Amino acid sequence: MPLYDFECLDCGLWMERSCKHQDRDKLTCTECESKNIEQRITGAPSVNFINTQDRLNASLKKRSQNDHKKHYDNRLEAAKEKYKKAF
């Protein structure tokens, strides 16, 4: 459920409440229990515009490079061991 900011018009308390859009009129003040509260607009939420597909592609590319390096390192170690055994 979304969070809304409210101000009690009787005692002046600001509060943040999670509620359904249609239930906003049923809320009461947590301090004085008055029903005389109004919703306040405090600001827009921050939005992250980072392209998740680019992030995923970079992660997969890095993982792929690491896998190739591990595979190469394993083959190199196996070749060294084979060489040691031969001589």
PDB file with one MODEL, atoms N, CA, C and O in Angstrom:
MODEL        1
ATOM      1  N   MET A   1       0.846  -1.184   0.000  1.00  0.00           N
ATOM      2  CA  MET A   1       0.000   0.000   0.000  1.00  0.00           C
ATOM      3  C   MET A   1       0.888   1.242   0.000  1.00  0.00           C
ATOM      4  O   MET A   1       1.965   1.242   0.595  1.00  0.00           O
ATOM      5  N   PRO A   2       0.439   2.278  -0.657  1.00  0.00           N
ATOM      6  CA  PRO A   2       1.235   3.506  -0.702  1.00  0.00           C
ATOM      7  C   PRO A   2       1.230   4.243   0.631  1.00  0.00           C
ATOM      8  O   PRO A   2       0.317   4.090   1.443  1.00  0.00           O
ATOM      9  N   LEU A   3       2.255   5.033   0.833  1.00  0.00           N
ATOM     10  CA  LEU A   3       2.355   5.885   2.018  1.00  0.00           C
ATOM     11  C   LEU A   3       1.844   7.284   1.674  1.00  0.00           C
ATOM     12  O   LEU A   3       2.167   7.834   0.621  1.00  0.00           O
ATOM     13  N   TYR A   4       1.052   7.841   2.565  1.00  0.00           N
ATOM     14  CA  TYR A   4       0.537   9.199   2.395  1.00  0.00           C
ATOM     15  C   TYR A   4       0.922  10.015   3.616  1.00  0.00           C
ATOM     16  O   TYR A   4       1.022   9.480   4.721  1.00  0.00           O
ATOM     17  N   ASP A   5       1.139  11.316   3.418  1.00  0.00           N
ATOM     18  CA  ASP A   5       1.404  12.241   4.511  1.00  0.00           C
ATOM     19  C   ASP A   5       0.122  12.989   4.837  1.00  0.00           C
ATOM     20  O   ASP A   5      -0.595  13.449   3.948  1.00  0.00           O
ATOM     21  N   PHE A   6      -0.150  13.100   6.135  1.00  0.00           N
ATOM     22  CA  PHE A   6      -1.351  13.790   6.603  1.00  0.00           C
ATOM     23  C   PHE A   6      -0.982  14.783   7.685  1.00  0.00           C
ATOM     24  O   PHE A   6       0.026  14.635   8.376  1.00  0.00           O
ATOM     25  N   GLU A   7      -1.828  15.807   7.818  1.00  0.00           N
ATOM     26  CA  GLU A   7      -1.696  16.770   8.910  1.00  0.00           C
ATOM     27  C   GLU A   7      -3.027  16.863   9.634  1.00  0.00           C
ATOM     28  O   GLU A   7      -4.079  17.030   9.018  1.00  0.00           O
ATOM     29  N   CYS A   8      -2.961  16.752  10.953  1.00  0.00           N
ATOM     30  CA  CYS A   8      -4.162  16.933  11.762  1.00  0.00           C
ATOM     31  C   CYS A   8      -4.419  18.431  11.888  1.00  0.00           C
ATOM     32  O   CYS A   8      -3.539  19.182  12.311  1.00  0.00           O
ATOM     33  N   LEU A   9      -5.615  18.862  11.524  1.00  0.00           N
ATOM     34  CA  LEU A   9      -5.940  20.285  11.583  1.00  0.00           C
ATOM     35  C   LEU A   9      -6.286  20.741  13.000  1.00  0.00           C
ATOM     36  O   LEU A   9      -6.354  21.942  13.258  1.00  0.00           O
ATOM     37  N   ASP A  10      -6.506  19.801  13.921  1.00  0.00           N
ATOM     38  CA  ASP A  10      -6.814  20.165  15.302  1.00  0.00           C
ATOM     39  C   ASP A  10      -5.556  20.332  16.148  1.00  0.00           C
ATOM     40  O   ASP A  10      -5.415  21.329  16.857  1.00  0.00           O
ATOM     41  N   CYS A  11      -4.636  19.358  16.080  1.00  0.00           N
ATOM     42  CA  CYS A  11      -3.442  19.444  16.933  1.00  0.00           C
ATOM     43  C   CYS A  11      -2.166  19.755  16.156  1.00  0.00           C
ATOM     44  O   CYS A  11      -1.130  20.017  16.767  1.00  0.00           O
ATOM     45  N   GLY A  12      -2.216  19.731  14.818  1.00  0.00           N
ATOM     46  CA  GLY A  12      -1.063  20.088  14.010  1.00  0.00           C
ATOM     47  C   GLY A  12      -0.052  18.966  13.780  1.00  0.00           C
ATOM     48  O   GLY A  12       1.017  19.212  13.221  1.00  0.00           O
ATOM     49  N   LEU A  13      -0.361  17.763  14.193  1.00  0.00           N
ATOM     50  CA  LEU A  13       0.556  16.634  14.034  1.00  0.00           C
ATOM     51  C   LEU A  13       0.668  16.229  12.572  1.00  0.00           C
ATOM     52  O   LEU A  13      -0.336  16.096  11.871  1.00  0.00           O
ATOM     53  N   TRP A  14       1.899  16.035  12.125  1.00  0.00           N
ATOM     54  CA  TRP A  14       2.147  15.480  10.786  1.00  0.00           C
ATOM     55  C   TRP A  14       2.401  13.999  10.954  1.00  0.00           C
ATOM     56  O   TRP A  14       3.137  13.586  11.850  1.00  0.00           O
ATOM     57  N   MET A  15       1.793  13.196  10.093  1.00  0.00           N
ATOM     58  CA  MET A  15       1.981  11.750  10.196  1.00  0.00           C
ATOM     59  C   MET A  15       2.038  11.137   8.814  1.00  0.00           C
ATOM     60  O   MET A  15       1.495  11.674   7.849  1.00  0.00           O
ATOM     61  N   GLU A  16       2.702  10.012   8.743  1.00  0.00           N
ATOM     62  CA  GLU A  16       2.802   9.251   7.505  1.00  0.00           C
ATOM     63  C   GLU A  16       2.042   7.952   7.731  1.00  0.00           C
ATOM     64  O   GLU A  16       2.329   7.209   8.670  1.00  0.00           O
ATOM     65  N   ARG A  17       1.085   7.686   6.877  1.00  0.00           N
ATOM     66  CA  ARG A  17       0.246   6.500   7.060  1.00  0.00           C
ATOM     67  C   ARG A  17       0.190   5.695   5.777  1.00  0.00           C
ATOM     68  O   ARG A  17       0.192   6.252   4.679  1.00  0.00           O
ATOM     69  N   SER A  18       0.141   4.403   5.923  1.00  0.00           N
ATOM     70  CA  SER A  18      -0.027   3.492   4.802  1.00  0.00           C
ATOM     71  C   SER A  18      -1.493   3.090   4.757  1.00  0.00           C
ATOM     72  O   SER A  18      -2.022   2.529   5.717  1.00  0.00           O
ATOM     73  N   CYS A  19      -2.147   3.379   3.636  1.00  0.00           N
ATOM     74  CA  CYS A  19      -3.567   3.047   3.532  1.00  0.00           C
ATOM     75  C   CYS A  19      -3.986   2.973   2.070  1.00  0.00           C
ATOM     76  O   CYS A  19      -3.288   3.467   1.185  1.00  0.00           O
ATOM     77  N   LYS A  20      -5.108   2.365   1.836  1.00  0.00           N
ATOM     78  CA  LYS A  20      -5.677   2.335   0.498  1.00  0.00           C
ATOM     79  C   LYS A  20      -6.223   3.722   0.161  1.00  0.00           C
ATOM     80  O   LYS A  20      -6.597   4.489   1.049  1.00  0.00           O
ATOM     81  N   HIS A  21      -6.260   4.024  -1.117  1.00  0.00           N
ATOM     82  CA  HIS A  21      -6.715   5.341  -1.549  1.00  0.00           C
ATOM     83  C   HIS A  21      -8.133   5.634  -1.057  1.00  0.00           C
ATOM     84  O   HIS A  21      -8.423   6.749  -0.622  1.00  0.00           O
ATOM     85  N   GLN A  22      -9.008   4.642  -1.127  1.00  0.00           N
ATOM     86  CA  GLN A  22     -10.399   4.866  -0.731  1.00  0.00           C
ATOM     87  C   GLN A  22     -10.585   4.930   0.792  1.00  0.00           C
ATOM     88  O   GLN A  22     -11.638   5.366   1.258  1.00  0.00           O
ATOM     89  N   ASP A  23      -9.589   4.505   1.570  1.00  0.00           N
ATOM     90  CA  ASP A  23      -9.701   4.520   3.036  1.00  0.00           C
ATOM     91  C   ASP A  23      -9.115   5.762   3.679  1.00  0.00           C
ATOM     92  O   ASP A  23      -9.080   5.856   4.906  1.00  0.00           O
ATOM     93  N   ARG A  24      -8.654   6.717   2.886  1.00  0.00           N
ATOM     94  CA  ARG A  24      -8.021   7.909   3.461  1.00  0.00           C
ATOM     95  C   ARG A  24      -8.983   8.738   4.305  1.00  0.00           C
ATOM     96  O   ARG A  24      -8.561   9.385   5.263  1.00  0.00           O
ATOM     97  N   ASP A  25     -10.263   8.727   3.965  1.00  0.00           N
ATOM     98  CA  ASP A  25     -11.240   9.526   4.719  1.00  0.00           C
ATOM     99  C   ASP A  25     -11.577   8.916   6.071  1.00  0.00           C
ATOM    100  O   ASP A  25     -12.154   9.593   6.922  1.00  0.00           O
ATOM    101  N   LYS A  26     -11.233   7.661   6.286  1.00  0.00           N
ATOM    102  CA  LYS A  26     -11.555   6.969   7.537  1.00  0.00           C
ATOM    103  C   LYS A  26     -10.468   7.093   8.592  1.00  0.00           C
ATOM    104  O   LYS A  26     -10.656   6.636   9.719  1.00  0.00           O
ATOM    105  N   LEU A  27      -9.331   7.702   8.253  1.00  0.00           N
ATOM    106  CA  LEU A  27      -8.213   7.788   9.183  1.00  0.00           C
ATOM    107  C   LEU A  27      -8.475   8.789  10.293  1.00  0.00           C
ATOM    108  O   LEU A  27      -9.218   9.756  10.123  1.00  0.00           O
ATOM    109  N   THR A  28      -7.850   8.536  11.432  1.00  0.00           N
ATOM    110  CA  THR A  28      -7.922   9.467  12.563  1.00  0.00           C
ATOM    111  C   THR A  28      -6.508   9.830  12.979  1.00  0.00           C
ATOM    112  O   THR A  28      -5.554   9.115  12.671  1.00  0.00           O
ATOM    113  N   CYS A  29      -6.383  10.931  13.670  1.00  0.00           N
ATOM    114  CA  CYS A  29      -5.093  11.396  14.176  1.00  0.00           C
ATOM    115  C   CYS A  29      -4.592  10.431  15.249  1.00  0.00           C
ATOM    116  O   CYS A  29      -5.364   9.981  16.096  1.00  0.00           O
ATOM    117  N   THR A  30      -3.317  10.121  15.209  1.00  0.00           N
ATOM    118  CA  THR A  30      -2.756   9.214  16.210  1.00  0.00           C
ATOM    119  C   THR A  30      -2.537   9.897  17.553  1.00  0.00           C
ATOM    120  O   THR A  30      -2.375   9.220  18.569  1.00  0.00           O
ATOM    121  N   GLU A  31      -2.530  11.220  17.575  1.00  0.00           N
ATOM    122  CA  GLU A  31      -2.299  11.959  18.812  1.00  0.00           C
ATOM    123  C   GLU A  31      -3.610  12.300  19.527  1.00  0.00           C
ATOM    124  O   GLU A  31      -3.777  11.975  20.703  1.00  0.00           O
ATOM    125  N   CYS A  32      -4.542  12.955  18.820  1.00  0.00           N
ATOM    126  CA  CYS A  32      -5.779  13.416  19.470  1.00  0.00           C
ATOM    127  C   CYS A  32      -7.013  12.644  18.995  1.00  0.00           C
ATOM    128  O   CYS A  32      -8.119  12.894  19.474  1.00  0.00           O
ATOM    129  N   GLU A  33      -6.836  11.720  18.067  1.00  0.00           N
ATOM    130  CA  GLU A  33      -7.894  10.875  17.525  1.00  0.00           C
ATOM    131  C   GLU A  33      -9.005  11.653  16.814  1.00  0.00           C
ATOM    132  O   GLU A  33     -10.141  11.189  16.726  1.00  0.00           O
ATOM    133  N   SER A  34      -8.666  12.828  16.314  1.00  0.00           N
ATOM    134  CA  SER A  34      -9.601  13.641  15.541  1.00  0.00           C
ATOM    135  C   SER A  34      -9.695  13.088  14.119  1.00  0.00           C
ATOM    136  O   SER A  34      -8.740  12.509  13.599  1.00  0.00           O
ATOM    137  N   LYS A  35     -10.849  13.275  13.507  1.00  0.00           N
ATOM    138  CA  LYS A  35     -11.013  12.886  12.105  1.00  0.00           C
ATOM    139  C   LYS A  35     -10.790  14.077  11.178  1.00  0.00           C
ATOM    140  O   LYS A  35     -10.975  13.971   9.966  1.00  0.00           O
ATOM    141  N   ASN A  36     -10.401  15.190  11.743  1.00  0.00           N
ATOM    142  CA  ASN A  36     -10.164  16.410  10.990  1.00  0.00           C
ATOM    143  C   ASN A  36      -8.716  16.431  10.477  1.00  0.00           C
ATOM    144  O   ASN A  36      -7.904  17.235  10.936  1.00  0.00           O
ATOM    145  N   ILE A  37      -8.401  15.554   9.534  1.00  0.00           N
ATOM    146  CA  ILE A  37      -7.051  15.486   8.971  1.00  0.00           C
ATOM    147  C   ILE A  37      -7.134  15.672   7.461  1.00  0.00           C
ATOM    148  O   ILE A  37      -8.134  15.342   6.823  1.00  0.00           O
ATOM    149  N   GLU A  38      -6.047  16.212   6.910  1.00  0.00           N
ATOM    150  CA  GLU A  38      -5.964  16.430   5.472  1.00  0.00           C
ATOM    151  C   GLU A  38      -4.672  15.833   4.947  1.00  0.00           C
ATOM    152  O   GLU A  38      -3.645  15.822   5.625  1.00  0.00           O
ATOM    153  N   GLN A  39      -4.752  15.339   3.727  1.00  0.00           N
ATOM    154  CA  GLN A  39      -3.558  14.803   3.090  1.00  0.00           C
ATOM    155  C   GLN A  39      -2.688  15.959   2.646  1.00  0.00           C
ATOM    156  O   GLN A  39      -3.185  16.962   2.136  1.00  0.00           O
ATOM    157  N   ARG A  40      -1.388  15.816   2.840  1.00  0.00           N
ATOM    158  CA  ARG A  40      -0.416  16.821   2.413  1.00  0.00           C
ATOM    159  C   ARG A  40       0.493  16.222   1.353  1.00  0.00           C
ATOM    160  O   ARG A  40       0.917  15.071   1.457  1.00  0.00           O
ATOM    161  N   ILE A  41       0.779  17.006   0.350  1.00  0.00           N
ATOM    162  CA  ILE A  41       1.713  16.594  -0.692  1.00  0.00           C
ATOM    163  C   ILE A  41       3.082  17.133  -0.295  1.00  0.00           C
ATOM    164  O   ILE A  41       3.287  18.344  -0.217  1.00  0.00           O
ATOM    165  N   THR A  42       4.024  16.212  -0.045  1.00  0.00           N
ATOM    166  CA  THR A  42       5.329  16.636   0.452  1.00  0.00           C
ATOM    167  C   THR A  42       6.415  16.593  -0.611  1.00  0.00           C
ATOM    168  O   THR A  42       7.451  17.236  -0.440  1.00  0.00           O
ATOM    169  N   GLY A  43       6.224  15.874  -1.679  1.00  0.00           N
ATOM    170  CA  GLY A  43       7.235  15.798  -2.732  1.00  0.00           C
ATOM    171  C   GLY A  43       7.092  14.510  -3.501  1.00  0.00           C
ATOM    172  O   GLY A  43       6.458  13.556  -3.049  1.00  0.00           O
ATOM    173  N   ALA A  44       7.683  14.502  -4.650  1.00  0.00           N
ATOM    174  CA  ALA A  44       7.613  13.321  -5.498  1.00  0.00           C
ATOM    175  C   ALA A  44       8.671  12.307  -5.059  1.00  0.00           C
ATOM    176  O   ALA A  44       9.748  12.693  -4.604  1.00  0.00           O
ATOM    177  N   PRO A  45       8.374  11.036  -5.191  1.00  0.00           N
ATOM    178  CA  PRO A  45       9.376  10.035  -4.864  1.00  0.00           C
ATOM    179  C   PRO A  45      10.500  10.060  -5.895  1.00  0.00           C
ATOM    180  O   PRO A  45      10.297  10.448  -7.046  1.00  0.00           O
ATOM    181  N   SER A  46      11.673   9.644  -5.468  1.00  0.00           N
ATOM    182  CA  SER A  46      12.789   9.610  -6.408  1.00  0.00           C
ATOM    183  C   SER A  46      12.625   8.425  -7.354  1.00  0.00           C
ATOM    184  O   SER A  46      12.132   7.364  -6.970  1.00  0.00           O
ATOM    185  N   VAL A  47      13.043   8.627  -8.578  1.00  0.00           N
ATOM    186  CA  VAL A  47      12.921   7.586  -9.591  1.00  0.00           C
ATOM    187  C   VAL A  47      14.315   7.290 -10.132  1.00  0.00           C
ATOM    188  O   VAL A  47      15.070   8.208 -10.451  1.00  0.00           O
ATOM    189  N   ASN A  48      14.648   6.028 -10.234  1.00  0.00           N
ATOM    190  CA  ASN A  48      15.945   5.624 -10.737  1.00  0.00           C
ATOM    191  C   ASN A  48      15.797   5.230 -12.200  1.00  0.00           C
ATOM    192  O   ASN A  48      15.077   4.283 -12.518  1.00  0.00           O
ATOM    193  N   PHE A  49      16.470   5.946 -13.088  1.00  0.00           N
ATOM    194  CA  PHE A  49      16.339   5.695 -14.517  1.00  0.00           C
ATOM    195  C   PHE A  49      17.483   4.859 -15.082  1.00  0.00           C
ATOM    196  O   PHE A  49      17.723   4.880 -16.289  1.00  0.00           O
ATOM    197  N   ILE A  50      18.189   4.125 -14.230  1.00  0.00           N
ATOM    198  CA  ILE A  50      19.266   3.267 -14.724  1.00  0.00           C
ATOM    199  C   ILE A  50      18.647   2.132 -15.522  1.00  0.00           C
ATOM    200  O   ILE A  50      17.704   1.483 -15.068  1.00  0.00           O
ATOM    201  N   ASN A  51      19.175   1.902 -16.695  1.00  0.00           N
ATOM    202  CA  ASN A  51      18.657   0.853 -17.564  1.00  0.00           C
ATOM    203  C   ASN A  51      19.053  -0.501 -16.991  1.00  0.00           C
ATOM    204  O   ASN A  51      20.235  -0.844 -16.962  1.00  0.00           O
ATOM    205  N   THR A  52      18.087  -1.254 -16.544  1.00  0.00           N
ATOM    206  CA  THR A  52      18.384  -2.544 -15.922  1.00  0.00           C
ATOM    207  C   THR A  52      18.925  -3.546 -16.929  1.00  0.00           C
ATOM    208  O   THR A  52      19.690  -4.436 -16.558  1.00  0.00           O
ATOM    209  N   GLN A  53      18.548  -3.421 -18.184  1.00  0.00           N
ATOM    210  CA  GLN A  53      19.075  -4.335 -19.205  1.00  0.00           C
ATOM    211  C   GLN A  53      20.573  -4.109 -19.393  1.00  0.00           C
ATOM    212  O   GLN A  53      21.327  -5.071 -19.541  1.00  0.00           O
ATOM    213  N   ASP A  54      21.017  -2.840 -19.389  1.00  0.00           N
ATOM    214  CA  ASP A  54      22.446  -2.557 -19.501  1.00  0.00           C
ATOM    215  C   ASP A  54      23.199  -3.109 -18.296  1.00  0.00           C
ATOM    216  O   ASP A  54      24.292  -3.657 -18.439  1.00  0.00           O
ATOM    217  N   ARG A  55      22.617  -2.963 -17.116  1.00  0.00           N
ATOM    218  CA  ARG A  55      23.250  -3.487 -15.909  1.00  0.00           C
ATOM    219  C   ARG A  55      23.356  -5.007 -15.978  1.00  0.00           C
ATOM    220  O   ARG A  55      24.386  -5.575 -15.614  1.00  0.00           O
ATOM    221  N   LEU A  56      22.304  -5.665 -16.440  1.00  0.00           N
ATOM    222  CA  LEU A  56      22.307  -7.119 -16.565  1.00  0.00           C
ATOM    223  C   LEU A  56      23.339  -7.567 -17.596  1.00  0.00           C
ATOM    224  O   LEU A  56      24.078  -8.521 -17.354  1.00  0.00           O
ATOM    225  N   ASN A  57      23.396  -6.891 -18.739  1.00  0.00           N
ATOM    226  CA  ASN A  57      24.372  -7.250 -19.767  1.00  0.00           C
ATOM    227  C   ASN A  57      25.800  -7.095 -19.261  1.00  0.00           C
ATOM    228  O   ASN A  57      26.645  -7.945 -19.543  1.00  0.00           O
ATOM    229  N   ALA A  58      26.084  -6.030 -18.523  1.00  0.00           N
ATOM    230  CA  ALA A  58      27.428  -5.823 -17.979  1.00  0.00           C
ATOM    231  C   ALA A  58      27.773  -6.927 -16.986  1.00  0.00           C
ATOM    232  O   ALA A  58      28.897  -7.429 -16.971  1.00  0.00           O
ATOM    233  N   SER A  59      26.808  -7.300 -16.164  1.00  0.00           N
ATOM    234  CA  SER A  59      27.035  -8.371 -15.189  1.00  0.00           C
ATOM    235  C   SER A  59      27.306  -9.701 -15.886  1.00  0.00           C
ATOM    236  O   SER A  59      28.211 -10.437 -15.491  1.00  0.00           O
ATOM    237  N   LEU A  60      26.523 -10.012 -16.926  1.00  0.00           N
ATOM    238  CA  LEU A  60      26.720 -11.267 -17.652  1.00  0.00           C
ATOM    239  C   LEU A  60      28.059 -11.275 -18.382  1.00  0.00           C
ATOM    240  O   LEU A  60      28.731 -12.305 -18.442  1.00  0.00           O
ATOM    241  N   LYS A  61      28.445 -10.132 -18.936  1.00  0.00           N
ATOM    242  CA  LYS A  61      29.726 -10.046 -19.632  1.00  0.00           C
ATOM    243  C   LYS A  61      30.872 -10.284 -18.656  1.00  0.00           C
ATOM    244  O   LYS A  61      31.809 -11.022 -18.961  1.00  0.00           O
ATOM    245  N   LYS A  62      30.796  -9.660 -17.485  1.00  0.00           N
ATOM    246  CA  LYS A  62      31.841  -9.830 -16.485  1.00  0.00           C
ATOM    247  C   LYS A  62      31.889 -11.287 -16.018  1.00  0.00           C
ATOM    248  O   LYS A  62      32.970 -11.857 -15.872  1.00  0.00           O
ATOM    249  N   ARG A  63      30.726 -11.886 -15.785  1.00  0.00           N
ATOM    250  CA  ARG A  63      30.665 -13.278 -15.357  1.00  0.00           C
ATOM    251  C   ARG A  63      31.251 -14.183 -16.433  1.00  0.00           C
ATOM    252  O   ARG A  63      31.980 -15.126 -16.124  1.00  0.00           O
ATOM    253  N   SER A  64      30.938 -13.901 -17.692  1.00  0.00           N
ATOM    254  CA  SER A  64      31.452 -14.690 -18.811  1.00  0.00           C
ATOM    255  C   SER A  64      32.977 -14.588 -18.888  1.00  0.00           C
ATOM    256  O   SER A  64      33.659 -15.585 -19.124  1.00  0.00           O
ATOM    257  N   GLN A  65      33.509 -13.373 -18.686  1.00  0.00           N
ATOM    258  CA  GLN A  65      34.958 -13.199 -18.701  1.00  0.00           C
ATOM    259  C   GLN A  65      35.607 -13.980 -17.561  1.00  0.00           C
ATOM    260  O   GLN A  65      36.655 -14.599 -17.747  1.00  0.00           O
ATOM    261  N   ASN A  66      34.987 -13.953 -16.384  1.00  0.00           N
ATOM    262  CA  ASN A  66      35.524 -14.697 -15.248  1.00  0.00           C
ATOM    263  C   ASN A  66      35.479 -16.197 -15.497  1.00  0.00           C
ATOM    264  O   ASN A  66      36.415 -16.910 -15.137  1.00  0.00           O
ATOM    265  N   ASP A  67      34.402 -16.685 -16.109  1.00  0.00           N
ATOM    266  CA  ASP A  67      34.289 -18.112 -16.414  1.00  0.00           C
ATOM    267  C   ASP A  67      35.368 -18.544 -17.398  1.00  0.00           C
ATOM    268  O   ASP A  67      35.965 -19.609 -17.237  1.00  0.00           O
ATOM    269  N   HIS A  68      35.624 -17.716 -18.426  1.00  0.00           N
ATOM    270  CA  HIS A  68      36.660 -18.041 -19.397  1.00  0.00           C
ATOM    271  C   HIS A  68      38.036 -18.066 -18.722  1.00  0.00           C
ATOM    272  O   HIS A  68      38.863 -18.931 -19.010  1.00  0.00           O
ATOM    273  N   LYS A  69      38.267 -17.113 -17.830  1.00  0.00           N
ATOM    274  CA  LYS A  69      39.551 -17.054 -17.132  1.00  0.00           C
ATOM    275  C   LYS A  69      39.727 -18.287 -16.251  1.00  0.00           C
ATOM    276  O   LYS A  69      40.807 -18.876 -16.226  1.00  0.00           O
ATOM    277  N   LYS A  70      38.677 -18.686 -15.527  1.00  0.00           N
ATOM    278  CA  LYS A  70      38.758 -19.883 -14.688  1.00  0.00           C
ATOM    279  C   LYS A  70      39.028 -21.118 -15.547  1.00  0.00           C
ATOM    280  O   LYS A  70      39.844 -21.966 -15.186  1.00  0.00           O
ATOM    281  N   HIS A  71      38.340 -21.212 -16.678  1.00  0.00           N
ATOM    282  CA  HIS A  71      38.528 -22.349 -17.570  1.00  0.00           C
ATOM    283  C   HIS A  71      39.968 -22.376 -18.086  1.00  0.00           C
ATOM    284  O   HIS A  71      40.593 -23.436 -18.127  1.00  0.00           O
ATOM    285  N   TYR A  72      40.491 -21.223 -18.476  1.00  0.00           N
ATOM    286  CA  TYR A  72      41.864 -21.138 -18.961  1.00  0.00           C
ATOM    287  C   TYR A  72      42.835 -21.513 -17.846  1.00  0.00           C
ATOM    288  O   TYR A  72      43.770 -22.281 -18.071  1.00  0.00           O
ATOM    289  N   ASP A  73      42.617 -20.972 -16.635  1.00  0.00           N
ATOM    290  CA  ASP A  73      43.502 -21.284 -15.509  1.00  0.00           C
ATOM    291  C   ASP A  73      43.485 -22.778 -15.193  1.00  0.00           C
ATOM    292  O   ASP A  73      44.535 -23.359 -14.917  1.00  0.00           O
ATOM    293  N   ASN A  74      42.323 -23.401 -15.230  1.00  0.00           N
ATOM    294  CA  ASN A  74      42.230 -24.839 -14.960  1.00  0.00           C
ATOM    295  C   ASN A  74      42.979 -25.649 -16.014  1.00  0.00           C
ATOM    296  O   ASN A  74      43.683 -26.603 -15.683  1.00  0.00           O
ATOM    297  N   ARG A  75      42.829 -25.273 -17.267  1.00  0.00           N
ATOM    298  CA  ARG A  75      43.544 -25.984 -18.346  1.00  0.00           C
ATOM    299  C   ARG A  75      45.039 -25.780 -18.230  1.00  0.00           C
ATOM    300  O   ARG A  75      45.807 -26.704 -18.496  1.00  0.00           O
ATOM    301  N   LEU A  76      45.476 -24.573 -17.834  1.00  0.00           N
ATOM    302  CA  LEU A  76      46.895 -24.290 -17.654  1.00  0.00           C
ATOM    303  C   LEU A  76      47.476 -25.140 -16.527  1.00  0.00           C
ATOM    304  O   LEU A  76      48.555 -25.715 -16.667  1.00  0.00           O
ATOM    305  N   GLU A  77      46.762 -25.216 -15.423  1.00  0.00           N
ATOM    306  CA  GLU A  77      47.225 -26.041 -14.294  1.00  0.00           C
ATOM    307  C   GLU A  77      47.294 -27.513 -14.690  1.00  0.00           C
ATOM    308  O   GLU A  77      48.237 -28.208 -14.312  1.00  0.00           O
ATOM    309  N   ALA A  78      46.319 -27.993 -15.438  1.00  0.00           N
ATOM    310  CA  ALA A  78      46.325 -29.391 -15.880  1.00  0.00           C
ATOM    311  C   ALA A  78      47.513 -29.655 -16.808  1.00  0.00           C
ATOM    312  O   ALA A  78      48.142 -30.710 -16.729  1.00  0.00           O
ATOM    313  N   ALA A  79      47.814 -28.712 -17.672  1.00  0.00           N
ATOM    314  CA  ALA A  79      48.959 -28.865 -18.570  1.00  0.00           C
ATOM    315  C   ALA A  79      50.278 -28.875 -17.792  1.00  0.00           C
ATOM    316  O   ALA A  79      51.188 -29.640 -18.111  1.00  0.00           O
ATOM    317  N   LYS A  80      50.370 -28.023 -16.775  1.00  0.00           N
ATOM    318  CA  LYS A  80      51.591 -27.993 -15.940  1.00  0.00           C
ATOM    319  C   LYS A  80      51.792 -29.310 -15.227  1.00  0.00           C
ATOM    320  O   LYS A  80      52.902 -29.838 -15.171  1.00  0.00           O
ATOM    321  N   GLU A  81      50.692 -29.844 -14.673  1.00  0.00           N
ATOM    322  CA  GLU A  81      50.782 -31.136 -13.972  1.00  0.00           C
ATOM    323  C   GLU A  81      51.183 -32.242 -14.945  1.00  0.00           C
ATOM    324  O   GLU A  81      52.007 -33.091 -14.605  1.00  0.00           O
ATOM    325  N   LYS A  82      50.624 -32.243 -16.123  1.00  0.00           N
ATOM    326  CA  LYS A  82      50.934 -33.254 -17.140  1.00  0.00           C
ATOM    327  C   LYS A  82      52.397 -33.140 -17.534  1.00  0.00           C
ATOM    328  O   LYS A  82      53.065 -34.158 -17.718  1.00  0.00           O
ATOM    329  N   TYR A  83      52.906 -31.927 -17.665  1.00  0.00           N
ATOM    330  CA  TYR A  83      54.292 -31.692 -18.027  1.00  0.00           C
ATOM    331  C   TYR A  83      55.229 -32.184 -16.928  1.00  0.00           C
ATOM    332  O   TYR A  83      56.250 -32.809 -17.216  1.00  0.00           O
ATOM    333  N   LYS A  84      54.879 -31.901 -15.646  1.00  0.00           N
ATOM    334  CA  LYS A  84      55.700 -32.341 -14.518  1.00  0.00           C
ATOM    335  C   LYS A  84      55.796 -33.863 -14.488  1.00  0.00           C
ATOM    336  O   LYS A  84      56.866 -34.416 -14.234  1.00  0.00           O
ATOM    337  N   LYS A  85      54.690 -34.529 -14.746  1.00  0.00           N
ATOM    338  CA  LYS A  85      54.669 -35.997 -14.716  1.00  0.00           C
ATOM    339  C   LYS A  85      55.479 -36.593 -15.847  1.00  0.00           C
ATOM    340  O   LYS A  85      56.044 -37.678 -15.710  1.00  0.00           O
ATOM    341  N   ALA A  86      55.537 -35.888 -16.963  1.00  0.00           N
ATOM    342  CA  ALA A  86      56.271 -36.408 -18.116  1.00  0.00           C
ATOM    343  C   ALA A  86      57.781 -36.350 -17.897  1.00  0.00           C
ATOM    344  O   ALA A  86      58.507 -37.172 -18.457  1.00  0.00           O
ATOM    345  N   PHE A  87      58.266 -35.414 -17.108  1.00  0.00           N
ATOM    346  CA  PHE A  87      59.714 -35.283 -16.893  1.00  0.00           C
ATOM    347  C   PHE A  87      60.023 -35.561 -15.470  1.00  0.00           C
ATOM    348  O   PHE A  87      61.186 -35.507 -15.069  1.00  0.00           O
TER     349      PHE A  87
ENDMDL
END
